[in-house]
């Protein structure tokens, strides 16, 4: 059997993706693989083969965006209740690496390093953890 990471959508549809929190109307709410910002989640399309938002008919695009917003609100509520330093949620659809429609839901905190707190999360790897093995 293939590792669930090799096809996250198929694994989610089969019920084999251990990161799935819930199946929403047009996506899966999943925990992010890394949690250096606790609460990081992803809205992952539930349609195999869909790579970009524009691959979907307009009504389905709105469904995916609605799921992204709903997941963002859930992350905001949970993270603000658990950490008084919670500041906001960033929502991103990038599509630079993984060829599947997905949206990142990043909680942001006041305890983040000052050189990163106002920067995009993907700069953590370049700035905060430069030279740290395995990051």
Secondary structure, 3 states (H helix, E strand, C coil): CCCHHHHHHHHHHHCCCCCEEEECCCEEEEECCCCCCCCCEEEEECCCCCCCHHHCCHHHHHHHHHHHHHHHHHHHHHHHHHCCCEEEEEEECCCCCCCCCEEEEEEEECCCCCCCCCCCHHHHHHHCCCCCCCC
